[in-house]
Amino acid sequence: MSREQLASIASDALVVVPIGATEQHGPHLPAGTDFLIVERIARRAADVAEAEMPVVVTPTLPFGSSHHHLPFGATMSLSTEVYYRVLMDLGASLVTDGFRRIFFLNGHGGNHELAQVVARDLALQQPVNAAATSYWVVAWQALAEAGAGELGRYPGHASAFETSLILASRPELVDTSRTPHRDEPGVAPLASEAAYRAEYNGYWQSIDGFTGSPDLADPEFGRRFFDVIVQATARAFVEFGRVTLRARQI
């Protein structure tokens, strides 16, 4: 879109910023897995939501907070502080451009909390409504009902869940001869939140940089999961986008 086209709708439109990562995804998936998935979801969900309101999707940010994957190579990462500033600067730019509703849609686990803090701070500092979520969070219940938990804990990393999504969208990028197998007990699909967050030094090296058993992936699973994620994300776009910006109190 040109500057004139964007300026004409900015005040009424929801602007969606897809954020991903470039990082190793095991021996079988491309380093661009996260940004490939989230861009597809963002654009498909925007197409659905546009029946209710104007939606603009920005270019996808292909880099994220991924230092935990640097030991494996195939990773380009921004530090926690830099990533926060990048999202804040992009948000402030969009406000200057005239947008008043910003939605960060995330596709990488390491970005999740940082994007939420950015949404909070943008709304505190700028005349804007801001939101942030990860696609699996907004679609958690729908994914459970679609059987995502049968493949293990989702979304995981380079797991059967993510592998199914790439098989459904970019199958030529999956090395199916190298999808690992791992025997793991089943998981409760609704067990999304632990009582506390724990991080263990050397954890990613101990699991060889991937979770679950990727050999369980199937493109049909991926198509089913994409459909429910897109519908849930579109509903979130419309719900958030309909909230009127409140005037600042002085």
KEZATI-429710 format. One record per atom (N, C-alpha, C): residue in three letters; x, y, z. Coordinates in steps of 0.02 Angstrom, whole numbers, plus 50000, padded with zeros to 5 digits. Last residue first. Layout:
N
ALAXYZ/...
This chain:
250
ILE496975070751589/ILE497545074951611/ILE497415077151682/GLN496635055851506/GLN496435060351560/GLN497045064251583/ARG496395052351334/ARG496835052751392/ARG496575057751443/ALA494985043651273/ALA495375049851276/ALA495795049751339/ARG495055026851214/ARG494825031651264/ARG495275037851264/LEU494605019151067/LEU495155022251103/LEU494875027551151/THR493455005751073/THR493595012751056/THR494165015351098/VAL493594989751011/VAL493624993851072/VAL493835000951053/ARG493704982350896/ARG493084986050906/ARG493094990450968/GLY494894975250902/GLY494844981050858/GLY494224985250867/PHE494614964450987/PHE495064969851009/PHE494964976150967/GLU493714957250905/GLU493544959050974/GLU493964964850998/VAL494474955350788/VAL493854959250786/VAL493664961550856/PHE495574947650834/PHE495674953950799/PHE495044958350802/ALA494904936450886/ALA495274940850931/ALA495404947650898/ARG494394930950768/ARG493934933250820/ARG494274937950869/ALA495614927650707/ALA495174932650676/ALA494674935350726/THR496034917550793/THR496424923750788/THR495994929250757/ALA495094907550771/ALA495164910450838/ALA495534917050836/GLN495324905050633/GLN494664907350656/GLN494714910650725/VAL496664900850636/VAL496474906750597/VAL495804909450621/ILE496594889250714/ILE496994894950736/ILE496774901250701/VAL495814880850636/VAL495544883050701/VAL495944889050727/ASP496654879550521/ASP495964881950515/ASP495714884550582/PHE497854874150570/PHE497844880750540/PHE497134883650539/PHE497384861350610/PHE497614866150660/PHE497614873250632/ARG497094855550486/ARG496574856250536/ARG496764861550588/ARG498354855850426/ARG497794859450395/ARG497234860650445/GLY499064847450516/GLY499254854350506/GLY498694858450476/PHE498434835050500/PHE498414838450565/PHE498554845850556/GLU498844833250368/GLU498134833950382/GLU498024837150451/PRO500234831450378/PRO499964837650348/PRO499224838650361/ASP500884826150534/ASP500504824350475/ASP500214830750444/ALA502064819550654/ALA501754824950616/ALA501404822350554/LEU502794810550723/LEU502074809750726/LEU501704814950684/ASP504104814250722/ASP503894809450671/ASP503154808050672/PRO504354822550832/PRO504154825550768/PRO503914820650716/SER503974821450987/SER504164816450937/SER503934818850868/GLY504604834051100/GLY504124829251077/GLY504414824251027/THR505744846951042/THR505314843851092/THR504854838651059/PHE507504850651016/PHE506814849750992/PHE506414846151046/GLY508824851351063/GLY508534857051028/GLY507844856050999/ASP509244840351138/ASP509484841051068/ASP509094846251028/ILE508984840951269/ILE508454837951227/ILE508614838751152/SER510094847051322/SER509924840451347/SER509384837051305/GLN510094859651266/GLN510594854851243/GLN510404847851263/TRP509054865151341/TRP508964864051269/TRP509474859251240/TYR509594865451474/TYR509004861451457/TYR508964859951383/GLY510624872951526/GLY510804867251485/GLY510214863051461/ASN509724877851667/ASN510334878651629/ASN510494872251591/TYR508014879951662/TYR508544875551684/TYR509154876351638/GLU506694889251729/GLU507174888651675/GLU507774884751701/ALA504984890251769/ALA505654887751788/ALA506074887151725/ARG503614898851831/ARG504054897651774/ARG504734895451799/TYR502274890751919/TYR502824895551915/TYR503224893951853/ALA501234882451894/ALA501164886951951/ALA501714892251951/ALA500944882351714/ALA501214879551777/ALA501134884651832/GLU499714881251592/GLU500064885651638/GLU500304881851700/SER499084871451516/SER499464876651481/SER499894880851529/ALA498374858351505/ALA498874860151555/ALA499344865451526/LEU497524853551412/LEU497334859751444/LEU497844862051496/PRO498034841351368/PRO498064847051323/PRO497884853651356/ALA499114831751459/ALA498444834651462/ALA498444840951420/VAL500104820051365/VAL500034826051406/VAL499314828251406/GLY500934803951365/GLY500444808651342/GLY500384814551389/PRO502734801551373/PRO502054800351396/PRO501584805551368/GLU503774798151231/GLU503584802451286/GLU502884800751309/ASP505054793551130/ASP504514790751171/ASP504384795251230/ARG505404801150979/ARG505554801151051/ARG504944798351088/HIS506154802950820/HIS505644799650862/HIS505884799850935/PRO506424816150698/PRO506624811750753/PRO506024808550787/THR506524816750528/THR506074818450584/THR506204813650641/ARG507274814650415/ARG507634816150477/ARG507174818350534/SER506534813350304/SER506984807650319/SER507344808650385/THR505884825050288/THR505514819650321/THR505954813550336/ASP506264840150299/ASP506664834250284/ASP506354828350321/VAL505264852750232/VAL505324847850286/VAL505744841850261/LEU505004860950126/LEU505514863150173/LEU505634858250230/GLU503934856450056/GLU504594855650024/GLU505164857650071/PRO502814860250128/PRO503074853450136/PRO503764852450107/ARG502184872150191/ARG502794872250151/ARG503134865350154/SER500924868350249/SER501014874750215/SER501624875050168/ALA500934856150310/ALA500314858250279/ALA500404864550236/LEU502194855350364/LEU502004850350313/LEU501384852550276/ILE502064865450460/ILE502504866650401/ILE502344861550346/LEU501164859150547/LEU500994865650517/LEU501424867050455/SER501884847750586/SER501254846950549/SER501054853450514/THR502904853850657/THR503074850250596/THR502454849150554/GLU502224858750768/GLU502514863550720/GLU502674860050654/PHE501834845750820/PHE501354851050807/PHE501634855950755/ALA502994838550841/ALA502514836050792/ALA502004841350773/SER504214852250857/SER503834846450880/SER503394843750824/ALA504964863250860/ALA505124858350808/ALA504774851750824/HIS504344864251018/HIS504844867350974/HIS505094862050925/GLY502674867151080/GLY503324863951080/GLY503804867651035/PRO501374872151092/PRO501644871051025/PRO502304867251024/TYR500894855751155/TYR500954860551100/TYR501044867651127/ARG501364839651201/ARG501244846451223/ARG501364851351165/GLY500664827651084/GLY501124829851137/GLY500954836851157/LEU499684824550996/LEU500374824450970/LEU500894826151022/GLU498524826751062/GLU498684819851046/GLU499404819151020/GLY498324840351070/GLY498654837051126/GLY498834829751113/ALA497584843250956/ALA498294844950957/ALA498664841351013/GLY496214841150936/GLY496654835450945/GLY497394836950947/ALA495314851150934/ALA495514848550869/ALA496014842850874/GLU495234854751066/GLU494654851351037/GLU494814848350969/ALA496464861351074/ALA496334855451115/ALA495764851351086/LEU496204871950987/LEU496714866950970/LEU496634860551010/ALA495264878951061/ALA495074876250996/ALA495564870950973/GLN496044882651171/GLN495474878251180/GLN495264875051115/TRP497044891051106/TRP497204885151148/TRP496624880251153/ALA497164902151027/ALA496784896450999/ALA496834890251043/VAL497944910951095/VAL497274913251076/VAL496844907451051/VAL499094902751104/VAL498724904751164/VAL498014906751146/TRP499574901250977/TRP499334895251012/TRP498964896851076/TYR499954914250942/TYR499394911150907/TYR499134904950943/SER500164925551077/SER500444920451033/SER499874916551003/THR499814943251086/THR499714936351105/THR500104931851058/ALA499434959851126/ALA499944955051105/ALA499744948151129/ALA498864976551092/ALA498754969751116/ALA499314965351091/ALA498404993551122/ALA498894988551099/ALA498744981851131/ASN497805009051076/ASN497625002651107/ASN498104997451079/VAL498605024851101/VAL498495018851061/VAL498215013251105/PRO499525036751128/PRO498795036751118/PRO498595030951073/GLN500795029751239/GLN500575032351174/GLN499815032551171/GLN501105024151361/GLN501505029751338/GLN501245033251275/LEU500235013651386/LEU500365018451439/LEU500685024851412/ALA500295006451269/ALA499655009351288/ALA499725014451344/LEU501645002351276/LEU501415006651222/LEU500765010151240/ASP501624994051388/ASP501995000351391/ASP501785005051335/ARG500824983051345/ARG500654986951405/ARG500984993851403/ALA501554978751233/ALA500864980951226/ALA500644985251285/VAL502754975051298/VAL502744980451249/VAL502044983151240/VAL502324964151372/VAL502564970051407/VAL502564976151360/GLN502034955551265/GLN501494957751310/GLN501704963951350/ALA503294953451211/ALA502784956751170/ALA502204959251214/LEU503884946451317/LEU504144952951297/LEU503634956851256/GLU503184934351322/GLU503124939151377/GLU503364946051358/HIS503544929151188/HIS502864929851214/HIS502804935151268/ASN504724925751127/ASN504484932751120/ASN503874934151163/GLY504954912351141/GLY505404916951176/GLY505194924251172/GLY504014906251054/GLY503914906251126/GLY504344911251163/HIS503384914150912/HIS503974911250943/HIS503924911851019/GLY502384921550851/GLY502464914650831/GLY503064911150861/ASN501164934150891/ASN501814930950900/ASN501804923650879/LEU500544949150844/LEU500384941950843/LEU501044938150840/PHE500064964150909/PHE500664960050897/PHE500454952650900/PHE499064976450854/PHE499024969650880/PHE499654965850860/ILE498474992650881/ILE499044988550861/ILE498984981650894/ARG497615006450840/ARG497494999650864/ARG498054995150837/ARG497915017950780/ARG497705018450849/ARG497525011650879/PHE499025025550661/PHE498645019750685/PHE498495020450760/GLY499835035850619/GLY499125037150625/GLY498705031350649/ASP501185035350620/ASP500865034350555/ASP500115035350558/THR501405035750755/THR501565041750716/THR501245041450647/VAL501075022450778/VAL500665027750808/VAL500775034250770/LEU502115016150712/LEU501435015250687/LEU500955020450716/SER503175020150793/SER503155022150723/SER502455021550695/ALA502875013450910/ALA502855020750910/ALA502835023450838/GLY503085000150865/GLY502425002350888/GLY502365009950886/LEU504455000650838/LEU503984999150784/LEU503285001450803/ASP504925003350968/ASP505045008150914/ASP504575006950855/MET504514991751036/MET504264998251058/MET504355003451002/LEU505234981950966/LEU504504981950964/LEU504214988650986/VAL506544986351000/VAL506334985650930/VAL505574985950925/ARG506544985351140/ARG506594991951109/ARG506374991651035/TYR506454971351156/TYR505944975751184/TYR505954982551149/TYR507664967851094/TYR507034965751065/TYR506454970051091/VAL508614973251182/VAL508574975751114/VAL507904973951083/GLU508384965651298/GLU508304972951300/GLU508214975751229/THR508634952351252/THR508004954251283/THR507884961751279/SER509464952051091/SER509454951551163/SER508784954151190/LEU509034942950947/LEU509094949450978/LEU509044948551054/SER509804930750838/SER509414932650897/SER509554939850919/MET509794918050728/MET509944925250731/MET509504928050786/THR510434901850698/THR510014906250740/THR510264913450735/ALA511234891250661/ALA510624892550622/ALA510154897250658/GLY511804884350822/GLY511894887550757/GLY511224888850724/PHE511604879650948/PHE511494874950894/PHE511654877850825/PRO511754890051040/PRO512244884551040/PRO512174879750982/LEU510594898451016/LEU511234900050985/LEU511744894250988/HIS509424896651084/HIS509564892151027/HIS510234893450994/HIS509324906351178/HIS509354899451203/HIS509484894451146/HIS509124918251109/HIS509804916651131/HIS509874909351154/SER508034924051046/SER508174916951035/SER508854914751060/SER506874934751010/SER507304933551068/SER507454926151072/GLY506894936450829/GLY506594936650895/GLY507114935950950/PHE506504940850660/PHE506994939650713/PHE506664940350781/PRO505604944650563/PRO505844937750562/PRO506354936050616/LEU504114952550564/LEU504784953350594/LEU505074946350601/THR503184954250415/THR503334950150474/THR504044951650498/PRO502404969550366/PRO502894964250354/PRO503054960650420/THR500704971250434/THR501374973750418/THR501824967950394/VAL499084971750382/VAL499594967250408/VAL500274969950386/VAL497594979850424/VAL498234980450388/VAL498734975750421/VAL495864979650408/VAL496444976750441/VAL497044977550395/PRO494244986150437/PRO494864986350398/PRO495454983850439/MET492994973850489/MET493364980150497/MET493974980250452/GLU492314962350449/GLU492044966350504/GLU492374973250510/ALA493004956250351/ALA492284956650341/ALA491954961150393/GLU494274955450399/GLU494104961250358/GLU493364961650340/ALA494444943250461/ALA494234948850502/ALA494024954850460/VAL494924935350354/VAL494284933850386/VAL494014939950422/ASP496144941650326/ASP495654940850273/ASP494954939550302/ALA496774939950449/ALA496584946650428/ALA496074946450372/ALA497014926250445/ALA496544928850495/ALA496324935950477/ARG497964925850342/ARG497324922350334/ARG496804924950383/ARG498984933550400/ARG498674935750337/ARG498004932250326/ALA499304926250517/ALA499114933350520/ALA498744935450457/ILE499674913450468/ILE499094914250512/ILE498844921550511/ARG500814916650393/ARG500234913450361/ARG499604914450403/GLU501634921850494/GLU501424926150438/GLU500814923150403/VAL501834910850577/VAL501444916450603/VAL501224921150546/ILE502584901950492/ILE501924900050520/ILE501524906250539/LEU503744909250463/LEU503324906650409/LEU502624905050434/PHE504284911750587/PHE504014917450549/PHE503594915150490/ASP504604898450628/ASP504154902650667/ASP503874908450627/THR505484893050525/THR504844889950543/THR504374894850577/GLY506734896250475/GLY506204901250471/GLY505524898850493/ALA507524885250476/ALA507644890150528/ALA507094895450529/PRO506524870450438/PRO506914876450420/PRO506994881250478/LEU506734854050514/LEU506334859850496/LEU506774865850479/HIS507614843750552/HIS507124842450499/HIS506724848450476/PRO508394844350665/PRO508724842250603/PRO508264842150543/GLY507824859650751/GLY507984852550746/GLY508304850850679/HIS507794873450710/HIS507194869550725/HIS507344862150712/GLN508664888450747/GLN508674881250732/GLN508024877950752/GLU507874903750692/GLU508234899650741/GLU508204892350721/THR507104918250687/THR507534914250643/THR507994910350688/ALA505394922250724/ALA506094921150743/ALA506444917650686/GLY504074934150731/GLY504304927250732/GLY505014926650756/ILE502594943450725/ILE503284943050749/ILE503484935750756/PRO501504953950637/PRO501704947150650/PRO502444947050671/VAL500474966250679/VAL501194965450671/VAL501384958150687/VAL499064974050615/VAL499324967850644/VAL500064967350628/VAL498004987250645/VAL498644985350614/VAL498934979350652/LEU496374991250609/LEU496794987450654/LEU497434985650616/ALA495855007750557/ALA496065000850545/ALA496404997850606/ASP495585021050574/ASP495035016350583/ASP495245009050581/SER496745027950548/SER496385029450610/SER495835024450625/ALA497165023150420/ALA497545021650481/ALA497125022550544/ILE496645025750296/ILE496285021050338/ILE496585020050407/SER497445035250234/SER496725036050229/SER496335031450275/ALA498755030950248/ALA498535036750288/ALA497775037350288/LEU498785020750153/LEU498855019150224/LEU498595024850267/GLN498655028050034/GLN498175022850051/GLN498195021250125/GLU499795036250040/GLU499125039250039/GLU498595034150059/ARG500835027150037/ARG500755031250097/ARG500055034350099/SER500205011449968/SER500575017749965/SER500455021750029/MET500424994050000/MET500005000050000/MET500445006250000/
